[in-house]
């Protein structure tokens, strides 16, 4: 299986358990890998046979910016579920980075992999 990826996708949202986090939008950085067979797209040079990563990026950013969760665990699961359901991909790997969540760490977050059962 081939992998289509998006790296460094940024979106702002309300996320967190502390009072200040419920009042101030934070920027999240998302990296996405999606399994997809690109064979037909490569043969035909036709976008209808591939995964439109612009559509993926717009959908994920829109979803994040319209959401308000307490935990990044909940948000990342929702992103993975959205990708599997809406973009016909059998496997995804999502990395969600909540930069600045820990004062002494540049990057903090979660990486998950999910697939259709």
C-alpha positions in Angstrom: 0.0 0.0 0.0 1.2 3.5 -0.8 1.2 6.3 1.7 0.0 9.9 1.1 1.1 12.3 3.8 0.5 15.8 5.1 3.1 17.3 7.4 2.9 20.4 9.6 -0.8 21.1 9.1 -1.8 23.9 11.6 -5.2 24.6 13.1 -6.4 26.6 16.1 -9.0 25.4 18.6 -10.1 25.4 22.2 -8.4 22.3 23.7 -7.4 21.5 27.3 -8.6 21.1 30.8 -7.4 24.3 32.5 -9.5 27.4 32.7 -7.2 29.5 30.5 -7.2 26.8 27.9 -11.0 27.0 27.7 -10.7 30.7 26.9 -7.7 30.9 24.6 -7.4 29.1 21.2 -4.2 27.2 20.8 -2.4 26.2 17.6 -2.1 22.5 17.0 0.3 20.9 14.5 -0.9 17.7 12.8 1.0 15.2 10.7 -1.1 12.7 8.8 -0.2 9.5 6.8 -2.9 7.7 4.9 -2.7 4.4 3.1 -4.0 4.6 -0.4 -3.4 2.6 -3.6 -2.1 5.2 -6.2 -1.6 2.7 -9.0 -4.6 3.8 -11.1 -3.8 7.5 -10.6 -0.2 6.9 -11.7 -1.4 5.0 -14.8 -4.0 7.5 -15.9 -2.6 10.8 -14.5 -6.1 11.5 -13.3 -6.9 13.0 -9.9 -10.2 11.1 -9.6 -8.2 8.0 -8.8 -6.2 9.4 -6.0 -6.7 10.9 -2.5 -7.1 14.6 -2.8 -4.8 15.8 0.0 -6.1 19.4 -0.4 -9.6 18.2 0.5 -8.2 16.2 3.4 -6.3 19.2 4.8 -9.3 21.5 4.4 -11.6 18.9 6.1 -9.3 18.2 9.0 -8.5 21.9 9.7 -12.3 22.8 9.5 -13.1 19.9 11.9 -10.4 21.0 14.4 -11.3 24.7 14.3 -15.0 23.9 14.9 -14.3 21.6 17.8 -13.8 22.1 21.5 -12.5 19.1 23.4 -10.9 18.8 26.8 -8.4 16.1 25.8 -6.1 15.7 22.8 -6.8 12.0 23.1 -10.4 12.6 22.2 -9.5 15.0 19.3 -7.0 12.7 17.7 -9.4 9.7 17.8 -12.0 11.9 16.1 -9.6 13.0 13.4 -8.5 9.4 12.7 -12.2 8.3 12.6 -13.0 11.1 10.2 -10.2 10.2 7.8 -11.1 6.5 7.8 -14.8 7.2 7.2 -14.7 10.1 4.8 -11.7 9.5 2.6 -11.8 5.7 1.9 -8.4 5.0 3.3 -7.8 1.7 5.1 -5.2 3.0 7.5 -4.1 6.3 9.0 -1.4 7.5 11.2 -2.0 10.8 12.9 0.5 12.8 15.0 -1.0 15.7 17.0 1.4 18.2 18.5 0.2 20.6 21.2 3.3 22.8 21.3 3.9 24.6 24.5 1.8 22.3 26.6 4.8 21.6 28.8 7.1 24.6 29.5 10.3 22.7 29.2 9.4 20.8 26.1 9.1 22.1 22.6 6.8 19.4 21.4 4.1 17.4 23.3 1.5 15.2 21.8 0.2 11.9 20.7 0.7 9.6 17.7 -1.9 7.0 16.8 -2.5 4.5 14.0 -5.9 3.2 13.1 -7.3 1.0 10.4 -10.6 -0.3 9.2 -11.5 -3.6 10.8 
